[in-house]
Amino acid sequence: MSALALKGPYWVTVRQYRRTLWLAVAAVAVSLAVIGGLRIWDAQTPDRFYADGGRYAADDNRGYETLRLALEYGGAWLLFLPLLVGAFVAGPLVAREFESGTYKLSLTQSVRPADWLRSKLLTATAVALLTTLALIGVFRIGWSRVSGTYGLSWADRGSYEATGIVLFAYVLAAVAVGALVGQLIRRTLVAMAATGLVMGVVMFVLGTFRWSFLAVKTATAPAGPTLWTPAHALTMDSGLLTSSGVRFDQSVCWDEVNRTPGLDGMDDGGMKLFGRCLARHDATAQYVDYHPESHFWPTQLIESGILLALAALAAFAAFRVLRARHP
């Protein structure tokens, strides 16, 4: 057991931030108690079975609705985890050491600057990843029951991060960015705010463009009833096509209808005029651009790769800065 015990700067880091470690354990324990309790409450009301063979939660199952709401908000809260990790590493873990000058004490104990920073980052990384793994496990306990419902599909923000591997990559990037920002700024609160801002921008940008990593699939059909797409598909765009296959902006026809005098007095609300406009522009088909559920893991891997590259660059820069200031 003694061989497995933490030694040197690792032991110091754990002892120094043991309250934070206990806070992480408490957060996991509370989350498990809440989700586990809601699953038990949900199980008290039997599901309803319909003629089509479907199985659905009963309308009066308040446990199910509360569980679904908890998972919806829980997924949103998990998005803050990388921000919290990055802010903690940048502020209390790194910047405060420089701001207060306590890092000098560690460097006088036969500890090289690189070993000092490495011990802090490896400890923070291990704790952050284990906490993330535990919280994702708790999320999945509830996810297995409510997945696919409104706000909890595989592509929704929160659910997307909490059911794949990309949240781990965000946490790793947050640790590395926090280490770099903490050394550059060396002011606890300012470093925390700056790291939170950087990681917030990273999450916003990747969240905005993640569905551009892979080409969409397109389904077409004659104009008419709603076009069929695969179950659980993420619809990106839909509209009309001309007979030559060119996409037609139907707002042109709606604008024409809205400019027609006496529209309010028409029984059909101008739908006949709209149909005539479509015929005049030769809009005879419809299309839907979508991402099938099979795009989930490839998108996760691409986004994770980008984040790991960012983490590697930030970590490399952090050690270069440390080496330049403390050779």
N, C-alpha and C positions, 0 to 999 in steps of 0.2 A: 504493500500500500504506500510505503514511503516513496517508492519510485514514481508513483502516480501523483504524488502531492505537488501542488504548485510551489515553485521556488523563485527566488529573486524578485525581479520587477513584476512578474506575473502575480505572485502572492501579494505584493504591495498594492497592485491595481485592484485586485479582488477585495482586499481588506478596505481599501480606500472608498470603494463604491459599493459596498455590500448592501447598503440601503436601497440603492437602485436595483440591485439583483433581486432583493426581496419584493420590491415593488413590481417587477416583471413577473415574478412567481404569483403574486397576489392577483395581478391582472388576468393571468391565464386561469387561475382557480375560480375567480368570479365569473369569467366568461363561460367556463365549463359548467358551473353550477346553474347559470341562467339558461343556457341552451339545453342542458340536460333536463332541467326542471320543466321547460316548455315542451320538450319532446314527450315527457311523461304526461303532462297535462293534455297534450294533443291526442295521445293514445287513449284517453278516457272516453272519447266520443267516436263511435264506429263510423267508418267511411260509408258513402252511398255508392251503390253500383247501378249503372244505367243499362238500358237495353243494348246500346252499342258496345257493351263490354268495358266501358271506361269506369275508372274508380276515382271518385272525387271526395274531397273533404266535405262533411256535412255543413249546411249553411249556418247552423248554430254552434259550430265548433270554434269557440273563441280561442282555445289553445292554439289551433292551427293558424288563425289570423295573427295572433300575437307572435308566434314563432316566425311567421313570414315577415312581419314588420321588424322583428329583432334582427333577422338575417339581412334585411335590406339596409338597415342602419349600421349593422355590424360590418358589412362589406364596405360601406362608405368610411367608417372609422378606420378600417385597415389601411386605407389610402394614406392616412396620416402617419402610419408607422415609420416609413422611410424618413419623413420630415422630422419626427421625434428623435430617431436614431442619429441622423446627421447633425441635428442641433446639439444633442448631448455630446457627441464626439468632438464637434468643433468648439463647444463652450467649456463645460466642466472638465472634459477629458484632456484637452490639448491647450486651448487658449488660456484657461485659468492658470495652468501650470506656468506659462510664460508671464502672464500678467502679475502673478504673485511672486514669481521667482523661485518657486519650490522645485522646479525641474533641476536647478543647480545642485540640490541635495542628492538627487538620484545620480547625477553625473559624477559626483565625488565618491560614489560607492563602487568604483571599478565597473561601472556600467557604461558602455559606449552609447552615444546619442542614438545611433540606429537601433540598438537593442532596446533602449528605453521606449522609443516610439513604436517599435515592432510589438513589444509586449502589450502596450495599450491597445493597439489596433487588433491584434489577434484575440485578445480577451473580449474586446467589444464586439468583434465579429462573431465569435463563438456564442456569446450570450444573445446577440441580436438574432442570429439564425435559428437558434434553439427556440427562442420566444416566438419567432415568426412561424416555425414549424408547428409549435403547439397551438397557436391561434388559428392557423389554417386547419389543423385537425379538428378543433372545436367547431369552426365554421362548417366543415364538411359533415359533422354530425347532424346539423340542421339542414344543410344543403340537400342531403339525400332525400329529404321529405318535401321540400318546397321548390326544387329546381324547375325552371321552365315557366314559373308563374310571372305575373307582371312585375317588372323591375328586377327580376332574378333570372334572366336568361344568361346563357354562356357568354354573350358579348357585352352585357351591361357593365358599366364601371362599378368596381367593387367586386362583383361576382367574377369578372374576368381575371382580376389580379389574385383573388383569394382561392381560386380553384386550379391554378396552374403553378408555374415555376417563376414567373416574372417578378413576383413580389420579393423573392429571395435576391434576385438581381438588383432590384431597386434598393434593398437594404445594403448590399455590398457596395453599390455606388455611393450610397449615403455615407457609409463609414469612410470611404476614401476621400470623397469631397469634403467631408467634415474635417479630416486630418489636414488637408491642404489649406482650407480656409482658416482653420484655427491657427496655423503657423503664420499665415500671411497677415492676419489681422491682429491676433494676440490680445484681443479684448473680448471678454467672455460673452456679454450680451450682444455685442455687435457681430461677433463671429456666429453666434447661434442664429441671429436674424438673417445674416447673409447666406448661411448654409440652407436654412429653410426656404429662402427665396430661390436659390439656385436649384434645389431639388424640386421645388414647386414648378418652376419653369420647365425642367426636364420632364416631369410627369405630365404637365399640360401638353407639351409639344408631342411627346410620344403617344399620349392618349388621343390626340387629335389626328395624328397621321398613321396610327397603327393599321388601320384598315386600307391603307394605300400600299402596304408592303407586298401584298399579293394581288394579282389581277382578279377582278370580279368575274363571276359567271353570269351569263345572260340567258334568260328564258324569253321566248317570243310566242305569240299566238295571235289569231285574228282578233280584231277589236270586238269587245263584247263583255262577257262576265269577267270577274276578277281573275287574273292570271294565276295559275297554280305555281307555287314554289315549294321546294323541299321543306319538310317540317323543321322548325327551329332555325330557319335560315335568317340571316341578317340582311334585310333589304336596304340597299344603298341608294337606288334611284329607280324610277318607273316613269312610263310615259307612252307616247304614241309614235308609230313609225309610218312613213309613207310607203307606197307600193314598191319604191326603189330601195327601201331599207334605210332611208335617212330619218333621223330622229326629228320629230316635229314638236315645237313648243306650243302646247295647246292653250297657253295664256293668250296667244294671238286671237283665238276664237272667243275666249271669254271676254277679252277687251272689246271685241266687236259686238258681242251680245249686250254687254253693259252699256254701250253707247247707243243702243237701239231705242228710239222713242217709244213710250208706252210699255216698257218692260214689266212694270208693276202690275199691269192689267192682264198679262198673259197667264193662262191657267197652268201651263207647264214650266213657268219660270224662264222661258227662253231656251228650253232644251232642243226644240225643233230647229231654231236658228243655229244653235251650237252644232247640231248634227249636219246641217247644210254646210256650215263653214268647214267642218272636217272633211266632208265629201268634196268640197271645192278645192281643198288643199291635198286631196288624195291620201288622207290619213286612214289607212285601212287595217293597221295591226297595232299591237301593243308589246311592250317589253318590260322586263324587270331585271335590274342588276342586283346581284346578291352575293353574299359570302355564305357558303354552306358550313355546317358545323365542323366539317373536316378541316377547315382552315384555322381552327382554334390552336392546335399545337404548333403548326408551322409559324403562325404569327407570334406565339409565345416564344419560340426559339429565336426568331429574328430579333424581336424586341429585347430579349435577354442578352443576346450577343452584343447588341449596341450598348446596353448598360454595362456589361462586363468589360467591354473595350474602354468605356468611360471610366470605370472603376480602376482599371489597370493604369490608364494615363494619369489619373488623379493621384493614385498611390505612388507612382514613379516620380511625379512632380513633388509630392510631399517629402519624399526621402531626399530628393535633390536639393530642395530648399533647406532641409535640416542639415545636410552635409555642407552646403555652402555657408551656413551661419555658424555651424558647430563642427568644424573639420576634425 
